[in-house]
Amino acid sequence: MPRLLPTILAILLVPTAATGAESAATPTFERDVLPILSSHCLQCHGGIHQKGGLDLRTAASALAGGDSGKVIVPGDPKASELLKAVEAGAMPKGPIKVSAADKDVIRRWIAAGAKSAPFGGELRVPPKARTAKELAEFIDREIDRRLADAKVPASPVADDGEFQRRVWLDVVGRIPTRAEAAAFLGDTAPDKREKLIDALLARPEYGAYQARLWRDRVAVATSANADLGSNHTAAFYAWLTDGFNKNRRWDELVREMITAEGESPPVAFVRQCMDDGQPRANKLAMSVSRRFLGVRLECAECHNHPFADWKQDDFWSLAAFFARTAKVEKNKTETRTGIYDSEKGPPRTRFGLKPLERKDGGAVLIPDDAGPRAKTVVPAKFPRGEVVKLDDRSPRAALAEWVTSPKNAMFARAAANRLWAQAFGRGLVNPVDSLDPENPPTHPELLDALAGEFVASGYDLKHLLRAVLLTRAYQRTHTTVPGNERDELLYSHAAGKAVSPEPLFESLVVASGNTLDAKGGGGIGGKGPLASRGEFLKLFGTATADTDPGDYTQGIAQVLALLNDPAVSVPNRLVTDAAKEGGDADAILTRVFVGVLSRNPRDEELKLTREYVSRRKSPLDGYQAVWWALVNSPEFAVIP
């Protein structure tokens, strides 16, 4: 496997904008122009302030103009007042002006007709789902077509060591054992990658790892929230693990989360959104929109969304579906305990938090501390959908039915985009919870096709993941070739992803030769932070559910722990077993490399480590020192 560190540095240093042939393509508003306007113009012409009646957040509102008329004339840059003001330096008013390169982007966008990127319409759902191989071939055709259009070459397929480390970490959240890694490296069957993918998807660890990702998003206590105990989180995790391993439909699982009652395991989703002992409708609206619809509707809680076309009314109309959701306890008049929707709704809490004030038909009053639309009555309404009368309907059941409906393209796109991000380190829309028309996909046709396939397959996440893992695009090496070094958007090569804390712990256990127990426990040994999962996560749990996969979130304390914990200096089971199996130094060192990095060592690595071991008084101590160096290398901390 090629060295990872130069690639990691390249990823960190490459600018986010597309370059080369990709940037020379016909500009679109969302991809090319909106980032410029966001940096320079939306402070005065966005969701909060719209001076002169001019709103530049969307292509439609920009073309509509302001109080003094149109500011953009498609096809005629010279007649466009927006470009005139920017080129003259009259706008923006501040000292930081628009660069010459960005002015040229705006000019070319107007000259080409001021086009918008097509995205966000109804899905075309095929009558029958493709096979995983057929879908993989379609994905590769779409990726390769864009690469050809942009004249960006693709890197070759990764070698077996790089591939197996990647797919194990992406699917089950740990590296393979030495025996598992060696078996794959020694297998000469042409279809061994396909067989490995199928085997990993069939392992119980698959469901446990996928459930862990969603547990951390929707069922872990936030801030000082005492209403979601470890027992609720553990029950949710077990419930979702079972659901993933049985390959239950994603729409069914989501419906159960949104509508959960009593003390059932999925009720942890509601309990995460509680304050002072009661569910909060605004938090539930935020969680549903962000996790299941892929939009940050909470940005419109106190004012219109500053960068997308979401209004404050949209947020509170969604919150209205949770206005009756309450935590109840048995008393003289109540026979139930737990989370339920009730006619009374949640009470004012002991510290004075007020529930949403409800009106006829399920409408609510926007709270009096919620900005410019405070005290406005808004109906219960689906995002970009219809108004709903809730007099005779269960509010959460009505919302769950709409969220997971095949007619709701937002749900299918959000799920497909998150799964793509899990495999590739970034979504086709990035960030994954900003699927707004103002933030279009890099490959809109591909995202819509994946979403349509997801619906046709019966919301089968495993089917979609299997297809993605089978693609050449997923299996490419992270090493760049001349001409694709600066590509971050077209998938010409793999992007490095940081190993998150729990997979890092489990990989350390496996790399030490120890065995993970049924609950993923175990440890390397000793009494330090590497002794157990709990101790490790206390120190290494620095990432959040929304951390960018490319961000390394550890710091000095974590690095020093790995360097200095006594457990990493004492010969462990992997090292002692490698030595006991006999052979020369090269054979033993190869076993250590395979056990830690899932690959054979390169010739120069063998030479360097062989010479090092020969200088040590105890060869076993030398092999342990090599193991120590490998687990502290950048390669061990990254999914290649």
ZADREN-942236 format. One record per residue (C-alpha): residue in three letters; y, z, x. Coordinates in steps of 0.02 Angstrom, whole numbers, plus 50000, padded with zeros to 5 digits. Layout:
# residues N
ALAYZX/...
END
This chain:
# residues 640
MET500005000050000/PRO501744995850068/ARG502915010050106/LEU503805017549956/LEU505345025750034/PRO506335009650063/THR505955004449885/ILE506535021249816/LEU508165019949912/ALA508405002149851/ILE508165007749671/LEU509475021349693/LEU510735009949777/VAL510594994249671/PRO512024992449545/THR511554992649362/ALA512344976049318/ALA511284960349324/THR511604949649477/GLY511274932149540/ALA510664919149417/GLU510494931949277/SER512344936449283/ALA512814918049285/ALA512004915249115/THR513104913348961/PRO513884930448931/THR513554939848770/PHE514644953448699/GLU513374967448703/ARG512594964048873/ASP514124958448972/VAL515774961948885/LEU515494978748799/PRO515174988148964/ILE516874982049025/LEU517744987148864/SER516845004048866/SER517555007749039/HIS519335002049003/CYS519735000148818/LEU518715010648697/GLN519725026448730/CYS521095018548625/HIS520115005448528/GLY518445013848489/GLY517655025348362/ILE518865039948381/HIS520515030648408/GLN520905013148346/LYS522695009848397/GLY523464995448305/GLY521944994848193/LEU520944986548333/ASP519114991848353/LEU518244984348506/ARG516554993048488/THR515654978248410/ALA515804959348420/ALA516164958448234/SER517584971248238/ALA518324963548397/LEU518344946348317/ALA519124953648159/GLY520644959048258/GLY521914972548216/ASP523504975448118/SER524414961348208/GLY523024948548182/LYS521594941448282/VAL521524944948469/ILE520054933448511/VAL519944914948473/PRO518144909348508/GLY518134894248624/ASP519964896148674/PRO520314909248809/LYS522144904048826/ALA522474907948642/SER521584924848647/GLU522824939248652/LEU521524951348718/LEU521244941048875/LYS523104938048896/ALA523464956748894/VAL522044960449016/GLU522524946549137/ALA524344951749136/GLY523884969849172/ALA524724975549011/MET523054982548953/PRO522334994848985/LYS523865005849002/GLY523135017149137/PRO523175014249325/ILE521375007649334/LYS521454989349285/VAL520074976949245/SER519384968649401/ALA519504949949432/ALA517624948149412/ASP517654957049243/LYS519124946649185/ASP518084931349224/VAL516644938149119/ILE517814940448969/ARG518554923248997/ARG516844914849005/TRP516244924448853/ILE517714918348748/ALA517574900648816/ALA515724899948768/GLY516134904748588/ALA516194923848597/LYS514344925348558/SER513394941148511/ALA511614944948565/PRO510404942548419/PHE509524958948380/GLY509184970748239/GLY508634959648096/GLU507044960747996/LEU505394960448089/ARG504174946248075/VAL502494954848057/PRO500994943548092/PRO499634943547959/LYS498354949048090/ALA498544958548252/ARG498124949848415/THR496794956248532/ALA497444966648677/LYS497114952148798/GLU498034939848686/LEU499514951348672/ALA499524954148861/GLU499564935348889/PHE501024933748767/ILE501984947648856/ASP501734939149025/ARG502334922448956/GLU503934930548893/ILE504254939949056/ASP503864924749163/ARG504974913549056/ARG506474924649084/LEU506114925849271/ALA506024906849280/ASP507654904849183/ALA508514916849303/LYS507654909049456/VAL507014926249510/PRO505314926149596/ALA503964938549546/SER503124950349668/PRO501224948949685/VAL499994960149595/ALA499814977449671/ASP498294981549777/ASP496934992549704/GLY497615008749777/GLU499355006349707/PHE498705000549539/GLN497475014849511/ARG498725028349559/ARG499985020749437/VAL498805018849290/TRP498025036149308/LEU499725044549309/ASP500405033849167/VAL498905036049051/VAL498175053349085/GLY499545061749189/ARG498625064949351/ILE497925055949503/PRO496065052149515/THR494905063549611/ARG494315057649781/ALA492645052349707/GLU493495042949564/ALA494725034349681/ALA493375029549807/ALA492255022449671/PHE493635011149608/LEU494125005449783/GLY492315001149821/ASP491994992049657/THR491924973049679/ALA491804968349495/PRO493174956049443/ASP493514965449282/LYS493604982849358/ARG495444985249312/GLU495114981449129/LYS493634993449132/LEU494695007149212/ILE496045005049079/ASP494755006448939/ALA493945021549021/LEU495605030749041/LEU496115027348862/ALA494445034648805/ARG494625050848904/PRO495135066948814/GLU496515068448944/TYR497355053248867/GLY497715062348705/ALA498215078148797/TYR499475069048906/GLN500245058948764/ALA500365074848660/ARG501215083648805/LEU502565070248810/TRP502935072348625/ARG502765091248629/ASP504165091648758/ARG505255080548648/VAL505045088748479/ALA504135105448491/VAL504825115548636/ALA506135128948606/THR507885123748656/SER509255135448719/ALA509025153048650/ASN508055147248498/ALA506835161348458/ASP506145152848302/LEU504895141948396/GLY503665153248483/SER502325148248607/ASN501025149748469/HIS501905136348366/THR502065124848517/ALA500245127448566/ALA499635123648390/PHE500715107948383/TYR500055102248551/ALA498245104648498/TRP498565095648333/LEU499395080848417/THR498095080048556/ASP496745078448425/GLY497765065248334/PHE498015054548489/ASN496195055948542/LYS495625050748368/ASN496905036648380/ARG497725041548217/ARG499095030048153/TRP500795034348224/ASP501635032748054/GLU500445046047984/LEU500815058148125/VAL502695055948106/ARG502615058247917/GLU501695074647942/MET503005080648065/ILE504475076747951/THR503655084147794/ALA502735098847874/GLU502675114847770/GLY502145132947788/GLU501435137247958/SER500465121047985/PRO500445114648165/PRO501675100148141/VAL502975112348071/ALA503475115348253/PHE504515099548233/VAL505595108448103/ARG505595124948196/GLN506345116648351/CYS507865112848244/MET508245130748189/ASP509675142548227/ASP509775160848180/GLY508145160248084/GLN508465145147974/PRO508235126147991/ARG509855116748026/ALA510055100347933/ASN511165092948068/LYS509875096448205/LEU508475089048101/ALA509505073348068/MET509825071848255/SER507995073748298/VAL507345061348170/SER508625048148215/ARG508425050048402/ARG506535052048417/PHE505895040848277/LEU507295028148247/GLY507925026448425/VAL509775029848390/ARG510935043948441/LEU511645047048269/GLU512235064448323/CYS513665055648414/ALA514395053048240/GLU514235071248184/CYS516075075648207/HIS516875058348211/ASN516365040148203/HIS515225035248347/PRO516375030248491/PHE515255016248558/ALA514205010448412/ASP514515005848231/TRP513915022448157/LYS515085031848043/GLN515225050548017/ASP514625048047839/ASP513015040247906/PHE512575056048001/TRP512865068147857/SER512025056547732/LEU510455058147838/ALA510685076947856/ALA510705078047666/PHE508815075347663/PHE508615092247749/ALA509875102147646/ARG508485110947550/THR507365114647700/ALA507215133347728/LYS506165146847806/VAL505545158347668/GLU504605174947669/LYS503565183347538/ASN504515195347425/LYS504585200247242/THR505045182647187/GLU504325171947329/THR502455169547356/ARG502565158347509/THR502895161147695/GLY503505148047817/ILE504495131747806/TYR504745124147634/ASP505975113847534/SER506665124547393/GLU507955122847256/LYS508925137347332/GLY508925129747505/PRO509235140247661/PRO510355155547643/ARG511875159647747/THR511155167447904/ARG511475184947967/PHE512725178348094/GLY513655168047965/LEU512935150447987/LYS513155141647822/PRO511945128947747/LEU512565112047688/GLU513405113247520/ARG512405102647398/LYS513075092147256/ASP512265082347113/GLY510905069847155/GLY510605076547330/ALA512365073147394/VAL513135085647517/LEU514855091247571/ILE515265087547753/PRO515585104747832/ASP517385110347849/ASP517255111148039/ALA516555093448059/GLY518095083348102/PRO519105070548005/ARG517875068347861/ALA517685087047830/LYS517465092047647/THR517025074147597/VAL515555072247479/VAL514245059947544/PRO512625054747458/ALA510885055847531/LYS510695038847612/PHE509505030647734/PRO510315024447896/ARG510855006447862/GLY509895008147699/GLU510125012647518/VAL510805028047431/VAL509425039347365/LYS509495050547211/LEU508515066247250/ASP508525075147082/ASP506655072947053/ARG506045068647229/SER505545079047378/PRO506955075347501/ARG505925075847659/ALA504495065947581/ALA505715052547527/LEU506455051547702/ALA504745051247787/GLU504165037247672/TRP505685026747720/VAL505645030947907/THR503825025347926/SER503895010647806/PRO503364993547873/LYS505034987447806/ASN505974999047923/ALA506124988948084/MET507005003448173/PHE505415014048172/ALA504285000648246/ARG505564995248376/ALA505875013148431/ALA504015016648455/ALA503685000448548/ASN505205003148659/ARG504685020948706/LEU502935015248749/TRP503635001148858/ALA504735013748947/GLN503235024848981/ALA502395010449071/PHE503875002249158/GLY505095016549188/ARG506435009049074/GLY506435002648897/LEU506754984848844/VAL508244994048771/ASN508885007348889/PRO509175021848858/VAL507695022448740/ASP508675031648606/SER510115019148598/LEU509375004748500/ASP511044999248429/PRO511634981248410/GLU512964985748540/ASN511564989148667/PRO510374974348650/PRO508664972748731/THR508434963648895/HIS507084953648805/PRO507494953848618/GLU506114941848566/LEU504824952148660/LEU505374968748583/ASP505324961548408/ALA503604953848440/LEU502934970548504/ALA503654979648353/GLY502894966848234/GLU501234968348324/PHE501334987248308/VAL501504986048119/ALA500124972948106/SER498934983748207/GLY499154998448087/TYR500365007748202/ASP499035008548338/LEU499865015648494/LYS498285013948598/HIS498154995348557/LEU499944992448612/LEU499745002648771/ARG498114993948819/ALA498954977048804/VAL500434982248912/LEU499294989449047/LEU498314973049053/THR499844962549094/ARG500264955249264/ALA502004962349237/TYR501334980249234/GLN500134977149378/ARG501414969849499/THR501774978949661/HIS503364988849682/THR503704979449845/THR505054966349827/VAL505044948549892/PRO506554938049947/GLY507574934349792/ASN507074949049680/GLU507704963749782/ARG509164967149663/ASP508254964149500/GLU508194979349387/LEU508064970849218/LEU506794956749224/TYR505214965649283/SER504954954949437/HIS504224970149525/ALA503714987749478/ALA505025001449478/GLY504645018349555/LYS504545032849431/ALA504675051149480/VAL503105061449445/SER503645074649319/PRO503215093149346/GLU501575094949249/PRO500785078849316/LEU501365084149489/PHE500485100949470/GLU498875093149407/SER498915080149546/LEU499135093949676/VAL497625103049606/VAL496585087149611/ALA497215082649785/SER496685099849848/GLY494905096649790/ASN494985109749654/THR494505106849473/LEU495665107749323/ASP494995118749185/ALA494905113649002/LYS496725118348974/GLY497345109249129/GLY497435125549226/GLY496825129649399/GLY497835129449556/ILE497825126449741/GLY497615144849781/GLY498615159349848/LYS499945169249757/GLY501465157949774/PRO502185144949652/LEU500675133649681/ALA499465146949621/SER499485142449435/ARG500255130349311/GLY501385143949241/GLU502065149149410/PHE502285131049463/LEU503245126049306/LYS504405141049322/LEU505015133349484/PHE504745114749457/GLY505165113249272/THR506885106149306/ALA506695089949207/THR507055087849021/ALA506205077048891/ASP507585064048909/THR507635063349100/ASP507675045449164/PRO505945041549237/GLY506785035049395/ASP507725051349427/TYR506985063749550/THR507505080549478/GLN506845092449610/GLY507975100849737/ILE507925111349893/ALA506975125949814/GLN505555114649756/VAL505445104949918/LEU505395121050020/ALA504015127949909/LEU502905112949942/LEU503295113550128/ASN503045132050152/ASP501875139250022/PRO500405147350115/ALA499175138050005/VAL499635121250083/SER499295127250260/VAL497535134150237/PRO496125121150240/ASN495735117250058/ARG494165110949974/LEU494605092549990/VAL494905094150178/THR493375104850212/ASP492235093550108/ALA492925078150196/ALA492525085950364/LYS490785092150312/GLU490265074650261/GLY490315070050444/GLY490775054150536/ASP492165051150660/ALA493995055950639/ASP494405039350555/ALA493095042250421/ILE493705059850384/LEU495535054650382/THR495125040350264/ARG494345052850143/VAL495925063350151/PHE497045048350116/VAL495965042749970/GLY495935060449899/VAL497835062449907/LEU498585044949889/SER497125035849805/ARG497125022449939/ASN496425018950110/PRO497555022150259/ARG498385007750350/ASP497915004450530/GLU499525011950599/GLU499295027450491/LEU497525029850556/LYS498095028050735/LEU499525040350714/THR498515053650624/ARG496985051550737/GLU498055054850890/TYR498845069850806/VAL497165077750760/SER496515075050937/ARG497915085951006/ARG497525100650892/LYS496395114750952/SER495505114750785/PRO495145097550708/LEU495035105750536/ASP496805112550556/GLY497335095050607/TYR496585087150451/GLN497435100450344/ALA499105096550428/VAL498865078150384/TRP498495083250204/TRP500095093850205/ALA501105078850266/LEU500385067450131/VAL500735079049983/ASN502505081450049/SER502805062750071/PRO503925052749952/GLU502395042749903/PHE501545057849823/ALA503085061849717/VAL503225044249645/ILE502245033449523/PRO502295016849618/
END
